Amino acid sequence: MSYEYGSYTPLLGEVTMRFKTKRPFQKVTVPMLFDHGNLYTDSWDIAVRAEALGSASPLLAEREECAHWNRVAERGMACGRARTVDRLLEDEEAQVDSLRVLLPDVLCKPFRPLAIVAAKGLTKKYTSPPPQALEEALLALRRGLDGNDYLLGEFSFADMAMASMLEFVSPGTHVRRSGPERRIWSDARLASRYADLIAWRDQLRERHG
């Protein structure tokens, strides 16, 4: 199955994305899937569509259980995303660093206010659950695994969703991140308390890529 991948940059990519989605005034978020005229704007809906199109081993065989873990992961990630944006707003070095994907190094510091505007835009776009929501999701994952390799007996979308949530605790090495970026994404307290889950995430990536 062929596909094209495109990246989205908050604030600067907003106009283009609104044009592509024909949503001039509605909230625009990623991920998105454009599939033969149909638009999927939720990670769960995208996964369901991919499952329908794919021919490999199913990842949503236990649909209701996967949907449950997806909801747990979404709540945890919403909390993690809010915490990361808050840290960005307090970290001038991270603000400058966040612009390096868009601008030459010499322009990043003068244009630092652009990063602040983009971060504040994200706080308005997304609703934030209570600050303890991320840790609650981590506890749920630990209980759900109960020492096993997978949440549902074998590798599934549930494992993928919950592993992604751990990026807001200790970013994995599969994504190249700068020092300032890792700093605002990481949580040293949670990383220490849930080191077993980070090890589980890393092992999962080694096995399944």
Protein Blocks (a to p, Z undefined) as FASTA:
>chain_A
ZZddddddehjlmmmmmmmnopakbccddddddeehiacfbfklmmmmmmmmmmbdcfkl
pmmlmmmmmmmmmmmmmmmmmmmmmmmmmmmklmmmmmmmmmcfklmmmmmmmmmmmmmm
mmmmpccddfklmmmmmmmmmmmnnopabfnopacfklmmmmmmmmmmoccfkbccdfkl
mmmmpcfklmmmmmmmmmmmmmmmmmnZZ
